[in-house]
Amino acid sequence: MLQTAQEHNAIHTDLAFQRCINPRCGATYEARSVRTSCDKCGDLLDIDYQWDRAAVPSSLKEFEATWSERTNPVRFSGVWRFHELLPFAAQKELITVGEGQTLLQQTDLVGDYVGMDHGRLHLQYEGMNPSGSFKDNGMCAAVTHASMMDAKRAACASTGNTSASLALYCSATQLMKAVIFIGSGKISYGKLSQALDYGALTVQIAGDFDDAMIRVRQVSQELGIYLVNSVNPFRLEGQKTIMFRVLEALRWEVPDWIVVPGGNLGNSSAFGKAFMELKAHGLIDRVPRLAVINAAGADTLYELYERRGVRWNGGNVDMDPIVQYNDEMDREGKKADTIASAIEINRPVNLKKCLRALEFMDGVVRQVDDQDILDAKSKVGAGGFGCEPASAASVAGARMLRREGVIAPSDRVVCILTGHELKDPTATVAYHTTDQQVFNETLGSRGVQKASHANRAVAVPNELDDIIKTIQLYS
C-alpha cells in the first residue's frame, strides 16, 4: 500500500544518490550535491536509490489511490503523484506548478495515416503542460533539486522549450533567476515570447544550440549557476513520469511501442530508465520497444546507431565512431538544420543514456525529413491535437516503421507529442498558406516541396450569396 501523508512526507531521501553510468567506474556522489558529470571519468550521472521496499508499491494500481488526494498539490501533479518512484526529495521540498495534467488520446484518424488497425494508435499529448511542452516534467524535478541546493540562479541552453519551462518555474516560484542561452535565429517566437514574458535573462549568442550548450556549461561552472539542461540527472527523473502516465492511461498495460522524437535524447533516456526500474521492482512483466526518431537535418543518433553500429554494449561504448563523426562535423562546419527546431541538435548530450535505453528496450532509430514531419503534423492537427513540428516526428517515424513492417498493424503504439502547436505557429501557417512566397521562404528553403494535406483559406467576394455557395461547396 502507498504511504499515508505523514509517512510520505518522511521519505528517507538520504537513500538517493548520484551514480556514474559507466559500469567500469560506478562512482557515487551525494544526491544533495550539484554535478552534471562524474568527477572521475567524466561520464553522465544517474539518480539512483537504495530502495526502501516498504515505500515502493507492490502494484502500479496502488497509485490510483492518489486520485482521491488531488486537493494536495503534490498529488495533483502528474509528476509528484508518483513520488515513491523518484524519492530524491521529501514531500515538503517538492516544487510544482500543476505539471503533468496530460492526455493519452487514442485516434483512428492518425492511426489510418500511420497504417494501424483501429484502436491501436495513441498520442501522448505533453503540450498540455503549463509551459506547453514535456519539459515541465523534468523542470519541476530540476528546480526542486536547485532549491534544495539553495541556488539563486538557474541556467539553460535552449531551442525554446527548455527556456520557456525554466523561465516559467522561476517566475511562478520566485525562488531563483532564470538565465537562458539561445543561438542566433534558432528559436521560434512562440517559445522566445514565453522566456521574455516570464522575466528571464536571455542571452543570445552567435551560433546554434550546440554552441550555446558549450557556453552555458562553461558559464555555469565559472559562476556557480545551477544548470538545468538534460545533462542534469534530476531533469530525467521527472521525465520518467511521462511513461508512468502512459501506463496509467492504459490501465497499467504495457504497450508494444513507444515512439519519441530524438533531439538531446533526454526523453528516450528517461523512458529507458523508467522501464528498467519498473521491471526491477516487478511492477511490469514486459518492456515495450523504443523507436527514436531524428529529423533528417539533425540525425546524429541515426548516423551513429543505424549506419556506424554504435551500441551501449553493456556500458562499453566504442567511442571511436562518435569521435570520428564529431570531427567530421567540425571539419565540414555541419550545423543542424530542420523545421523541427526543438530537435535541431547535432551533439546530443544524453547519447550514451539513449544507447542504454535502446539496448534495454530493443530499440530502433529512424530519420524523417521535414516534408514527412509537416505532413504528419497536419494529420495530427486534423485530429484535434495540434503539435509543434518536432512532435510530429514521432508520427512520421511510426508511419515509416509501419511501412517497413517493423511495427505490425495490430501493435499498440504510443507516439509522444512533445509540444503544443502554438510553440511554432509560423510553420503551421506557412504549411496551410495560399501565399506561395511565404511557403517558399519558410518551408521551401528546407526542402519541403508541397503541403500534401493543406487546409487553405478560401478567398471569396464579400457577398452573402457567394459566401453561402462557398460554404455549401466545401462543407
Helices and strands as residue ranges (DSSP letters): H 5-9, G 13-15, E 16-20, E 28-30, E 45-49, G 60-69, H 73-76, G 80-85, G 91-93, E 103-106, H 108-114, E 121-125, G 126-128, H 135-148, E 153-158, H 161-173, E 177-183, H 189-197, E 201-205, H 209-223, E 226-227, H 233-239, H 241-249, E 257-261, H 266-280, E 289-295, H 300-302, I 303-307, G 313-315, H 320-332, G 341-343, H 351-360, E 364-368, H 370-382, H 389-404, E 413-417, G 421-423, H 425-432, H 436-442, G 444-446, H 464-474
